[in-house]
């Protein structure tokens, strides 16, 4: 079996483990999200580094709807250049800097029905731990998307000794191994083939779909973001405008 097929088989196995072990956590998280949105609240998704991708997998994305907000801090996740300006060194340093998360949270006036989904495969870095602590201090629920295996076997990175999983009300396990990568190759000292993108995106979309279903059951019809790839489709253009307006209104309480 070559490395490509090995990656496929291992990652497919992790997806099956999600089905076998995480449905209850995903259901409870979906109930929190639906309750928040139905009551005029917002569900913020926060993740630094690569975890930013999971925030944006939820929104803005075809099939998304107002109520979810990708809280993406560019200083922690804009590192595509790797070296030089907007490189990798500064974000990796900032995520270890205690006190930074609170400065992000100070930019908003959260409402009583808001909630947070915090994404970090390790769940160890200070900015992630302090984001969860700051949310909890504001009386809001925290859902964590982490690798339990990584988090449980690694020492804490925050001076409090806390980890993201310690502060969360609900923990969803992305099933990834410590270090995320799943393929070992002879001649390489480190593994390749990170899996958290695949398992994380699966969980995010399961959560989105179940939340939408629960909202409809409550009589709260969400305005979906349609695919805008159908050129000349008038109904899609009109739905896009309805989505923009609904999203704008959903944010109103943050800036009062």
Buried (B, 14 or more C-beta within 10 A) or exposed (E): EEEEEBBEEBBEEBBEBBEEEBEEBBBBBBBBBBBBBBEBBBBBBBBBBBBBBBBBBBBEBEBBBBBBBBBBBEBBBBBEEEEEEBBBEBBBEBBBBBEBBBEBBEEBEBBEBBBBBBBBBBBBBBBBBBBBBBBBEBEBBBBBBBBBBBBEEBEBBBEEEBBBBBBBBBBBBBBBBBBBBBBEEEEEEEBEBBBBBBBBBBBBBBBBEBBBEBBEEEEBEBBBBBEEEEEEBEEBEEBBEEBEEBBEEBEEBBEE
